[in-house]
Amino acid sequence: MANTPNFLAKNKSVILYGVFLAALLFLLKWLEVRLIIINHAFEIYAGSIAIIFTALGIWLALKLTRPKTILIEKEVFTGKPETFILNEKELTKLNISKRELEVLQLMSAGLSNQEIALKLFVSLNTIKTHNARLFEKLEVKRRTQAIETAKRLSIIP
């Protein structure tokens, strides 16, 4: 400890010179940063605005694309009645022919168009025509929808 004041006294000029150079370097770096900001102010402002709008766009996209939960309640028929009663009124209202009813019954049994054609001794195109007319009359787009609608209307068991 006794050597510390002696060390400072001996190296006073070197320490002062080092502190002065460090302060000068700090001043020069500060001026350089200041000049860079002044010379490139437009780029800095444009970059910061771009960053803000990018963050805003990401936030808005996440908010708008969040999946919305929609609850759909649908009536499901769980049990079959012991005796099936054909709804003649609905059958005449929809104007479904006997052959179309046969095709619908075989469709509900799980047969393909080809199997229905073989069973009824008609061409595949005839079955496709019956299917198209049934879909139109029942206002559906798929076989499963047609079967479900027909069961709901008591057209098929």
Secondary structure as UniProt FT lines:
FT   HELIX           3..10
FT   HELIX           12..39
FT   HELIX           41..64
FT   HELIX           88..94
FT   HELIX           98..108
FT   TURN            109..110
FT   HELIX           113..120
FT   HELIX           124..138
FT   HELIX           143..152
FT   TURN            153..154
//
